[in-house]
Structure formats: C-alpha cells, structure tokens
Amino acid sequence: MALECLLLTGDSALLGAIRAKFSERGIDLLVRKDAASALELSKRRHLDVFVIDCDDVPQGKEALRSIPANPANKRSVMLAIVNGRTSVSEAFELGANFVLGKPIQDGRICAVLDMAVPKMEREHRRYFRHPVDLPIELQLYTGQSFQAKMLNVSDGGFAIRTSETLPEGVLSVQFALPSIDPETIRGRAVVVWASASVAGLRFLYLEPPCRAGFQAWLDSMEAQLQFRESAHDSRMCSQNS
C-alpha cells in the first residue's frame, strides 16, 4: 500500500531531489513532463500527492488549478514548485497545500514531508481499493434495479462491472458482506467515471446501522493485507540475509 506521487516536471535536478527524498519515505514516483498527460492521469486515478513544477512546465499553473477539481484527488496533497514567475501567495490561491522555490533544498523537502505524510496516509486509507468479488444491486431514481459485480471497494467508493449504461445522478446501492452471518449494506452512491463495462462510484451515504459493519469489514481486509505484506517482507529479509 505504498503512497503514490505524480511529479510534473522536465527539470532533472528537481526530479533527482524529489525522487531521493520521496524514496526514503517509501513514496512511489510517477513522472510526467507535460501538463496534458498529468491532467489525463489525474482524471483516471487517485494519487496521494502531486508535485507541480509551475513555472518551468507549460500550463503548469493550470495543472495545479485543475487537478483538485477531480473528485478522486480533491483531498490529495498539492506541492507547488515555483521559480520566480509564480508568487507563493498565488500558488496557494491556485490550490497548493505547500510551496517550495527553486533551487530546492533537501531540508525543506523533508520538512514538507514531515507535515504532509500523515495527511497522505489518512487519505490513502480512504482511497485504497481492496479487490473483491461481490454481487451488488443498484437502483435508479426511476425505481428500476439491476445487478452488477463489485470489483473493488474502499472507504470512499467502489468499482463495478455491469452491462448497463449508468446514468448521471444518485443511485441506491445494496450488497451483502461476505460472512457466515451476512450483513446487508445499504446506501447511496454517484457515478464518477465509466469505461466500457466498468464504472467507478463514490459513496454519498451509508445507512447508520450499516456503518459499523462496513468499517469492520474494511479494517479486516486491511489487517489481512498488512499481514501478507509483513510476511512477504520477512521472507525477503530471510532470503537476503
């Protein structure tokens, strides 16, 4: 469950500095050199942090403004890098949570990470999708209902496979947690993206009696994942010793 960062830059010095310090914190780095490809990626998936080279990438400031408009990245950490043309106050107005000026100093990157990583980890928990294979019932505002297959789930939403064309707007959802004594989860969700037969939905509401059971289910899957990762790390250490 490594944290993920998108770095928008063509500056090799900035790339080297960010890669070194982010790697020390276990943060995986994706690099884009143009604003268009960075924006396209931000529309398709959640990332924990964006580092935007505002002044030395064409349309860099527009990327800083536009990326948080995507619901999946509304709460992602935005680190703006400025180089004389964008003021610190302007970068904050455009949506930055943190601002650093070039040339970048290692100590300042570390200070930002000290403040940002706890927030990133909280949001990562919210968006990390656990793979599942569950039937789910969706109901349109017209009352029409249909079955789909839930492919993954997080605290914030889920993906489904369906042969239906999903409309814009709010859907009622209902699914049973896998258990010896199944518990039915009911709530409402909205479609945030759709591609061919797969769609992503964001939870808007869970009925109060369902919330504790749903959270316990997520906690159980996360504990299992952490156990598997710990066991894998132990095996790797044993093989390398």
ABEGO torsion letter per residue (X at the ends): XBBBBBBBBABAAAAAAAAAAAAAAGBBBBBBABAAAAAAAAAABBBABBBBBAAABBGAAAAAAAAAABAAAAABBBBBBBAGABBAAAAAAAGBABBBBOBBBAAAAAAAAAAAAAAAAAAAAAABBBBBBBBBBBBBAAGBBBBBBBABBBAAEBBBBBABBBBBEBBBBBBBBBBABBBBBBBBBBBABBBEABBBBBBABBBAAAAAAAAAAAAAAAAAAAAAAAAAAAAAAAAAX
